[in-house]
């Protein structure tokens, strides 16, 4: 599963949990032909486990989600983009190299909405001599 969150964040999910040191290496990711380590401020992070307050009960397990964050200077533009992932592995990959993804290419489209939001002001009551014309 692949999700785009805005113009600077993408999230990929797998079936099994990832081993952080096998995933959080920017050399394993190429965005539109640029290796992530060559983009200053870019970041790769594996999400973690959320535990209940005061107990050891796991309330949320997101170890299978990888979030790639790009700096605003490299925000995605409208159009088609390519993410290439290579040599990443899940938990078993630390003992068996056959459990690594050699290379996968993910093509995705970005639709930028440049429409300015519309704001409205509703006057509930107004006391005084001055009037307010609004927007």
C-alpha positions in Angstrom: 0.0 0.0 0.0 1.3 3.5 -0.9 -0.2 6.8 0.4 0.7 10.3 -0.5 0.1 12.8 2.3 0.4 16.3 0.9 3.4 17.4 -1.2 6.2 16.4 1.2 5.2 13.1 2.8 4.7 9.6 1.4 3.9 6.5 3.3 4.3 2.9 2.3 3.0 -0.1 4.2 3.8 -3.8 4.1 2.2 -6.9 5.5 4.9 -7.5 8.1 6.8 -5.3 10.5 10.1 -3.7 9.4 13.4 -3.9 11.1 14.5 -0.2 11.5 18.1 -0.5 10.6 17.1 -2.4 7.4 14.7 0.4 6.4 15.8 3.8 7.7 18.7 4.2 5.2 18.2 7.0 2.7 20.5 5.2 0.2 17.7 2.6 -0.3 15.3 5.2 -1.8 15.3 7.1 -5.0 12.7 9.8 -5.7 12.5 10.9 -9.4 16.0 9.8 -10.0 17.5 11.5 -6.9 18.8 9.3 -4.1 17.2 10.4 -0.8 20.6 10.9 0.8 21.2 13.6 -1.8 18.2 15.6 -0.7 19.1 17.7 2.3 16.5 17.4 5.0 14.8 14.2 3.6 13.9 11.6 6.2 12.9 7.9 6.4 11.2 6.6 9.5 9.5 3.4 10.6 6.6 4.0 12.8 6.4 2.2 16.1 4.1 0.7 18.7 1.7 2.7 20.9 1.2 1.3 24.3 -1.6 2.0 26.8 -0.9 4.4 29.6 0.2 2.5 32.8 0.2 -0.9 31.2 1.9 -3.0 28.6 -1.1 -3.4 26.3 -0.3 -2.6 22.7 -3.0 -0.2 21.4 -1.5 0.4 18.0 1.2 -1.4 16.0 2.5 0.6 13.0 5.9 -1.1 12.6 4.9 -2.0 9.1 4.6 1.6 8.0 7.5 3.6 6.5 7.1 7.4 6.2 9.3 9.3 3.8 9.4 13.0 4.4 10.8 15.5 1.9 11.8 19.1 2.7 9.6 21.8 1.2 12.4 22.7 -1.1 11.8 19.3 -2.8 8.0 19.2 -2.5 6.4 17.1 -5.1 4.9 19.0 -8.1 1.8 18.1 -10.0 2.3 15.2 -12.3 3.8 11.7 -12.4 6.5 10.7 -9.9 8.6 7.6 -9.4 9.8 6.1 -6.1 12.3 3.3 -6.3 13.0 1.2 -3.2 15.9 -1.3 -3.1 17.4 -3.8 -0.6 14.9 -3.4 2.2 13.8 -6.1 4.5 11.4 -7.1 7.2 12.2 -8.8 10.5 13.4 -12.1 9.0 15.8 -10.3 6.7 18.3 -9.9 9.5 18.9 -13.6 9.5 17.9 -14.6 5.9 18.8 -12.3 3.0 16.1 -13.9 0.9 13.6 -11.9 2.9 14.7 -8.7 1.3 13.0 -6.7 -1.4 15.6 -6.3 -4.2 14.1 -3.4 -6.1 10.6 -2.1 -6.5 9.5 0.8 -8.6 6.3 2.7 -7.6 4.8 5.1 -10.1 2.3 7.6 -8.7 0.5 10.8 -9.7 0.3 14.0 -7.7 -2.6 16.4 -8.2 -1.9 19.8 -6.6 -4.9 21.8 -5.6 -3.9 25.5 -5.9 -7.4 26.8 -5.2 -7.4 29.3 -2.4 -9.7 28.5 0.5 -12.8 30.7 1.0 -13.4 32.2 4.4 -16.6 33.6 5.6 -17.3 35.8 8.6 -20.8 35.8 10.1 -21.6 38.6 12.5 -23.7 37.4 15.4 -24.0 40.7 17.1 -22.4 44.1 17.0 -22.6 46.9 19.5 -21.3 50.4 19.0 -21.3 53.2 16.5 -18.8 51.7 14.0 -20.0 49.5 11.3 -18.3 46.4 9.8 -18.5 45.6 6.1 -16.9 42.2 6.3 -15.0 40.6 3.4 
